[in-house]
Amino acid sequence: MNQENVNQKDSFKMSLARVFDDNLRTRQWQNVVDYIIIGLIIISTIEVFLSTYENVVEKYGHILKFIDWFTTIFFTIEVTLRIWAADAQNDKYKGFKGRLRYCFTFYGMIDILSTYSFYLHFFMPMPYVALKVLRVFRLLRIFRYMKSFRILGDAISSKKQELTVSLAFLSILTVILSFLLYFAEHAAQPELCENGWKTMVWAFAKYLGDPGKIADFPMVTFWGNLIAIIVGVLGIAIFAVPAGLISSGFIEVIEERRKTAETNKNVEKMHLAFERKLDRPTGFQVAPVYVPVADVQSKLKMSENDIFNALENADDFRLVNLAATQPADQHPEDRLVIEHFQINRPYGICIDRGSKITIVSSSSMVDPIMGYFSYYLAKIGGFNYISREIGVTRPYKSFYLIDKVDQPSFLEEYMEDMNRFAAVDGSWIITLLAASGANEPEYPTQFHFTYGGKKGDETYNGENLIIQNIETFDSLYRDLSVQLENLFGYTSDCQRYHDTSNPKLFVRHLEHPEKVNAFVLRIAWKATCWDMRRIQIAKTLSDTFATHILGEVGPYSEELKKKGIGYSDYFE
């Protein structure tokens, strides 16, 4: 299957996922489908109900039969498509095992029992009327669209542990009392309290109101009556305790949903703070590199508590301290700002633009601003882009230096994407890192190129270099050094202050590292964070990379000319 067909299939599957999201407040045509499904469920249930009247069947049997067949065929198609598109709603339903997992969910089982059971009578000698009873279960599917039922389900789920413990305690206590009841009553009425099983059945039957008159006999001894009273009290508790727990959970879920709705509203407000603005030197419309917390408070009227709640629940924002971008010996003042970024992978972001050049930001989650700078460098050049935006920061486990024993989460997915880009003939992997900040000293140069050699070795004679095409790299380095100094006043060096000979370096763990051209570019935060010309610097890097590696520059993406909010309407 070619790439175009794969994309069409994925697009169709995503459309189905939006149709089957059980949300009655999505796009208009998707809501129409939802209401058609609900309407046919009701019609199907009415048909089953009317088919129980013989006179109605005699007079309108042909109509009922048509409704039966039509709704069955419709729901067969609908349920089959739900199962097929399940992985577009949740990654845990991917593959054959994932689809089975979906089928064994509550609504998955309801779908299958109320739909596919119709076809059993074609293969097995089962009464059609008996199978038809299963259609009534379709009514349970309406709960998918009922917010109140979902709240009740969440309330029960939130108190699942407490309910389990309380019911287990009450059940065990009842079993103990049942045995005591046997010893108290057996001698007085051996026929009725014949064994422990009968007294246990008596106790549990009392809880249910004794619908079958199983426990319709009195206790005759003092101790028997006392135990019977305790069982009666437990009969109240066995319903009152779970009811109280569920009621408490119901209130908590409602309050939590209110807070979630308020938090989501604040997250959307924070997105508005990242409205793209014109970068005059380049003419590109770009998102702000960051937004100070104080600006969010003053301009969006959000309290500090609102901001921190939104940051905790948002996937594409993080709080950073710009003091980390300056050397510690300068005693920088703390300055809290909010960064905005994209996510489409468990580890962060991966964008395939079909280029031979891939820009990598392996430490965006701990290096403020570097993800932003790397993203726009890749976008301007039309290069592939990989950035680690997600992960635990304390203790921090690097994607730059790989420890085979203690690997961080989602490193495997990261390396899979990296290997896919590295497999392209003539591929270049360019990794951007920060320099001259935090506990690192401020160096005389601002752009530090390294290509697999030892610190201080500025030649190309080192062992196990990660650059293969030395001639192209050297030409690129010399050209870029001149441009950076002439245009921006920044100077460059090659391996003067940093070492990349470490065997743990991630590019050395690619499937075919000997075929890949790779180098690491460390840039002082002075240029990426504090210089207002940062986008122009990124464009200079991008144009130079394209000229020396690809042989030409551009064309630039039309999206760079579009106004908008953050990255919300970027398609690549």
SULVENLIN-V367907 format. One record per residue. N is the residue number from 1. SS is DSSP state (2 for helix, 1 for strand, 0 for the rest). Layout:
<<N	SS> <N	SS>>
This chain:
<<1	0> <2	0> <3	2> <4	2> <5	2> <6	2> <7	2> <8	2> <9	2> <10	2> <11	2> <12	2> <13	2> <14	2> <15	2> <16	2> <17	2> <18	2> <19	2> <20	0> <21	0> <22	0> <23	0> <24	0> <25	0> <26	0> <27	0> <28	2> <29	2> <30	2> <31	2> <32	2> <33	2> <34	2> <35	2> <36	2> <37	2> <38	2> <39	2> <40	2> <41	2> <42	2> <43	2> <44	2> <45	2> <46	2> <47	2> <48	2> <49	2> <50	2> <51	0> <52	0> <53	0> <54	2> <55	2> <56	2> <57	2> <58	2> <59	2> <60	2> <61	2> <62	2> <63	2> <64	2> <65	2> <66	2> <67	2> <68	2> <69	2> <70	2> <71	2> <72	2> <73	2> <74	2> <75	2> <76	2> <77	2> <78	2> <79	2> <80	2> <81	2> <82	2> <83	2> <84	2> <85	0> <86	2> <87	2> <88	2> <89	2> <90	0> <91	2> <92	2> <93	2> <94	0> <95	2> <96	2> <97	2> <98	2> <99	2> <100	2> <101	2> <102	2> <103	2> <104	0> <105	0> <106	2> <107	2> <108	2> <109	2> <110	2> <111	2> <112	2> <113	2> <114	2> <115	2> <116	2> <117	2> <118	2> <119	2> <120	2> <121	2> <122	2> <123	0> <124	0> <125	0> <126	0> <127	0> <128	2> <129	2> <130	2> <131	2> <132	2> <133	2> <134	2> <135	2> <136	2> <137	2> <138	2> <139	2> <140	2> <141	2> <142	2> <143	2> <144	2> <145	2> <146	0> <147	2> <148	2> <149	2> <150	2> <151	2> <152	2> <153	2> <154	2> <155	2> <156	2> <157	2> <158	2> <159	0> <160	2> <161	2> <162	2> <163	2> <164	2> <165	2> <166	2> <167	2> <168	2> <169	2> <170	2> <171	2> <172	2> <173	2> <174	2> <175	2> <176	2> <177	2> <178	2> <179	2> <180	2> <181	2> <182	2> <183	2> <184	2> <185	2> <186	0> <187	0> <188	0> <189	0> <190	0> <191	0> <192	0> <193	0> <194	0> <195	0> <196	2> <197	2> <198	2> <199	2> <200	2> <201	2> <202	2> <203	2> <204	2> <205	2> <206	2> <207	2> <208	0> <209	0> <210	0> <211	0> <212	0> <213	0> <214	0> <215	0> <216	0> <217	0> <218	0> <219	0> <220	0> <221	0> <222	2> <223	2> <224	2> <225	2> <226	2> <227	2> <228	2> <229	2> <230	2> <231	2> <232	2> <233	2> <234	2> <235	2> <236	2> <237	2> <238	2> <239	2> <240	2> <241	2> <242	2> <243	2> <244	2> <245	2> <246	2> <247	2> <248	2> <249	2> <250	2> <251	2> <252	2> <253	2> <254	2> <255	2> <256	2> <257	2> <258	2> <259	2> <260	2> <261	2> <262	2> <263	2> <264	2> <265	2> <266	2> <267	2> <268	2> <269	2> <270	2> <271	2> <272	2> <273	0> <274	0> <275	1> <276	0> <277	1> <278	1> <279	1> <280	0> <281	0> <282	0> <283	0> <284	1> <285	1> <286	1> <287	0> <288	0> <289	0> <290	0> <291	1> <292	1> <293	2> <294	2> <295	2> <296	2> <297	2> <298	2> <299	2> <300	0> <301	0> <302	0> <303	0> <304	2> <305	2> <306	2> <307	2> <308	2> <309	2> <310	2> <311	2> <312	2> <313	2> <314	0> <315	0> <316	0> <317	1> <318	1> <319	1> <320	1> <321	1> <322	2> <323	2> <324	2> <325	2> <326	0> <327	1> <328	2> <329	2> <330	2> <331	0> <332	0> <333	0> <334	0> <335	0> <336	1> <337	1> <338	1> <339	1> <340	1> <341	0> <342	0> <343	0> <344	0> <345	0> <346	0> <347	0> <348	1> <349	1> <350	1> <351	1> <352	0> <353	0> <354	0> <355	0> <356	0> <357	1> <358	1> <359	1> <360	1> <361	1> <362	0> <363	0> <364	0> <365	0> <366	0> <367	0> <368	0> <369	0> <370	2> <371	2> <372	2> <373	2> <374	2> <375	2> <376	2> <377	2> <378	2> <379	2> <380	2> <381	2> <382	0> <383	0> <384	1> <385	1> <386	1> <387	1> <388	1> <389	0> <390	0> <391	0> <392	0> <393	0> <394	0> <395	0> <396	0> <397	0> <398	0> <399	0> <400	0> <401	1> <402	0> <403	0> <404	0> <405	0> <406	0> <407	0> <408	0> <409	0> <410	0> <411	2> <412	2> <413	2> <414	2> <415	2> <416	2> <417	2> <418	2> <419	2> <420	2> <421	2> <422	2> <423	0> <424	0> <425	0> <426	0> <427	0> <428	1> <429	1> <430	1> <431	1> <432	1> <433	1> <434	1> <435	1> <436	0> <437	0> <438	1> <439	0> <440	0> <441	0> <442	0> <443	0> <444	0> <445	0> <446	0> <447	1> <448	1> <449	1> <450	1> <451	0> <452	0> <453	0> <454	0> <455	0> <456	0> <457	0> <458	0> <459	0> <460	0> <461	0> <462	0> <463	0> <464	0> <465	0> <466	0> <467	0> <468	0> <469	0> <470	2> <471	2> <472	2> <473	2> <474	2> <475	2> <476	2> <477	2> <478	2> <479	2> <480	2> <481	2> <482	2> <483	2> <484	2> <485	2> <486	2> <487	2> <488	2> <489	0> <490	0> <491	0> <492	1> <493	1> <494	1> <495	0> <496	0> <497	0> <498	0> <499	0> <500	0> <501	0> <502	0> <503	0> <504	0> <505	1> <506	2> <507	2> <508	2> <509	2> <510	0> <511	0> <512	0> <513	2> <514	2> <515	2> <516	0> <517	1> <518	1> <519	1> <520	1> <521	1> <522	1> <523	1> <524	1> <525	2> <526	2> <527	2> <528	2> <529	0> <530	0> <531	0> <532	0> <533	0> <534	2> <535	2> <536	2> <537	2> <538	2> <539	2> <540	2> <541	2> <542	2> <543	2> <544	2> <545	2> <546	2> <547	2> <548	2> <549	2> <550	2> <551	0> <552	0> <553	0> <554	0> <555	0> <556	0> <557	0> <558	2> <559	2> <560	2> <561	2> <562	0> <563	0> <564	0> <565	1> <566	0> <567	0> <568	0> <569	0> <570	0> <571	0> <572	0>>
